[in-house]
Amino acid sequence: MHLPHHSLILGVFALHSFSTLVSASWFTVLQRDDDAQQSVEYTDDEVFKDAVLNSTNTFRRQHNATKLAWNETSAKFAASNSKECIFEHSGGPTGENLASGYPNATSSIEAWGHEREEYDFDKATFSKTTGHFTQLVWKSTTSLGCARTRCDSRSVDHGDAAPGWYLVCEYFPPGNVIGRFKENVQKRVKDGDGGEQEPSATTTTGGGDGARETGGAGGECPYPGQECSGAVGGREGGEGRTRWMVLGVALGVVGGAFVGL
């Protein structure tokens, strides 16, 4: 995408995967031409969905995690948040990554994924600079749903207005669970020839003390008052649905944008 010199837009993205951890913030500047053609990844529903799944599952495959299924219930929940154009987390029951100001969905997800360069796989714990990445590749997450809205820093009643295109992704079961990083966030895998290796069939369970994840339909729907689509798994016991909270706010750049703390 052509990135001219004259138009500066503040891009902000964040993670809020419900866990009682730490909070952190960081920022990015993204150059964008307001008159540039809108990315088809944002304007076409099927292209958007394919781009999100392809980008997400590429990173997951590289870190020995199985593919995520698209969850329409999660996508609708994400849409209800993105349309408000308020750059803050929903407080909902799923893991949540936010991005705003990027030229397309792929570059937003790549910004989250490239945080792996800062992640300490040996320490295997939460870090304020890598929370988006760890949720992205969290092995026991099984489905996601995302939505996007062109906000362009429109006026909002409260909170921070999201600049440019605003992307919201919801993950279920949620990741970034204290004490579960080692088995859920794995090093990049290589085959004998140095190429990428397909993920193993090994499964892990996320969740907190007393929580249990079950794949497929038939479990407890995490969205109150709604019927969940088949891709949503269930959660039972403990405080697994609401007790985790991780907050990360970042500015980053992909393909011509600047990333920094």
N, C-alpha and C positions, 0 to 999 in steps of 0.2 A: 504494500500500500504506500502511495506517495505521501510523505509527511512534510509539508511545507514549513517555512520558518516563521510565518507571521501569526499563526494561531496557537495559543497556549491554553491547554485545559488541564485543570488539576484532576488527576486520577486517584481515586482512593479505593482500596479493597480490604476486606476484613473477614475474619473467621469468628464464629460464635458457636462452638459445639458444646452443648450444655454440660459443663463440668466445673467443679469448684477448684479452679486452678488459679492462674495469674492473669493479669491484664497487661497489654502492651499496645503501643501504637507506633506506626511508621508511615512515611508518605512518598508519593511519586509525582513526577510531572510528565505529562504526555502531550506531545504536539499533535494536533489534529486540525484538518481543514474543514470548517463548518459547511463548505459547499461541496465537499467530496461526496462521491456516490456512496450511498449506504451499503454496508456489507450485506450480501445475500444471506450470510449466516445469521443475521439479525432479523431480516425482513421476511424470510421464508420459513415457515414452521418446520417442515420436514428437514430442510438443510440445517436449521438450527439444532434440531434434535440429533441428527447424524453427527454434526460437528462436535457437540458436547460428548456424546457417547464415544466417538472415535478418539478424541483427545484424552478423555478420562481413562478409557480402557487401555490406551497405549502406555500411559504412565503406570497403570496397575499391572499390566503384563510385565513390564520391566522390573517390577518389585514383587513378583511372585504372588500377586493377588488376582483372583478370578474377576471376570467381567461383571460390571454392574448392569442390571436390567433397568429399563426406563419405567418410572412409576408415575402414572398420570395423576394420582392423588397428591403426591409430593409436588408435581409440577404446578397443579392448581394452587396449592398452598404457597409456593414460591411466587406465583403470579399475583396473588393477593397482596404480597409484600412489595414486590418490585413496582407495581403500578402506583404506589404512594410516593415513590421517588425520594423517600427518606432513607439516608444512608445510616441505618442502624439495624441491629438484629431483632428478630421477631419475638424471641423468647419462647419459640415453639418447641416441640418434642423431638426434633431431629437435628442432626449435625447440619451446620449451615456455613457456606462460604459466600462471600459477597465480592463483587468486583465492579468498578465503574470507570469509564473513560477510555477503555480499550477499543481498538478498531473492529474487533470481531470476537466471537465466543472462543475460538481456538487460542488466540493470544491471551485472553483472560485466564484460561485454564493452564496454559503454558507458564504464566507468571506464578501461579500456585505451585505447579510441578517443579519449577526450577529452584524453588526453595530447598530442594533436596541437597543442593550444593553446600548448604549451611547446616544440614542435619547431622548430628553425631549418632550414627547407628550403634556404636559401642555403648554409649551412655543410655540410649533408648529411653528418652523421656521428653516431656513437653518442652518446647523452646518458643519464645515469643516471635522468633523470626521464621519458624517453620510450621506453624499450626495449620496453614492451608494445605501444605503438602501432605502432612500426616493424615489429615482427614481424607484427602483425595485418594490415597493408596491404602487406607485402613482395611485390613484383610477381611474382617468380619462384617463390614458393610456390604450389603447385597443389592441395594437399589438406590437410584437417585431420580430426582425430577428438578428441572430448572426452568426459569422464565427470564425474560428480558423486557425492558421498557426503555424507550428513548426519553430521557429526562432533561438533559441539557441544562442542569442546575435550575430547573423550574422552581418557582416559589413554593415553599412548604410551610405548613402551620407551625411545625416544631422540628427540632433536630437539624441535622445537616442535609442539605440538598445534594442528591447524587448528580455528578457531572456526566455528560455524554450518555452512552448506553449503559444501563444498570443491569447487571447479571446477578441473579440469586439462584443458588443451588442448594437443595436439601438432600441429606444423606441418611439412609436408614438401614440397619441400626446405626446410631451415631458413633463416631470415633473419638479420638483424643481422650481416652479413658485412663485415668491414673492407674499405674501398675500393669497396663496391658500393652504397652508400646512395643516390647521386645518381639512378641509373636505376631503383632499386627502391622508393624512397619518394618519391612525387611529390606536388606541391601539389594542393590540392582543385580539381577541374575544374568549369568552368561553361560552359553553352552560351551562345549569343548573347543569349538572353532572361534570363540570370542563373539559369537552372535547372540541375539536375544533368545532366551529360553522361555518356553511356555510355562505358565504357572502350574505348580503341583496341585494335586487334588486335596491336599491337606486343608482341613478347615479349622478355624479357631473361633472362640467365642469372645465377644467384647462384653461390654456392660459392666456395671459396678457390682458390689457385694449384693448377693441375693437376686441379681438380675439374670434372666435367661433369654437368649435370642433363639427364635425359631424361624427358619426360612419359609417362604411361600405364604399362601393365603391361609386364613383360618386363625391366626393369632390375633392379639388385641390390636386394634387400629390405633396408631399414635395420635390421630387427629380427632379431637372430641367432636361428636355430633356428625361425623362423616362415615361413610362406608368406604373402606380402603380397596384400592385395586389389587389384583392378584400378586403383584410383585412385592407388596409390603409384607414384611415378616411380623412376628408378634414379639411382645416382651411380657414377661411375667415376674412378679416379685420385686421386693426391694424398692429402691427409689430410682431405678434405672432410667426412667423416662425423663426425669427433670433435674437430677442432682448435679450434672456436670456443666460447667460453664467455662469456656475459654474465649477470651476476647483478643483479637489481633486486628489492628487497622494498618494498612500498608498502602504505599504508593509505589508503583513499579512500572517498568517499561519493557515492552517486547517489540522488536522490529522497529527500532528508532526511538523508543521512549527510554527514559532514564530511571533506573532503580536505585534506591538508596535509603538509608535509615534516617 
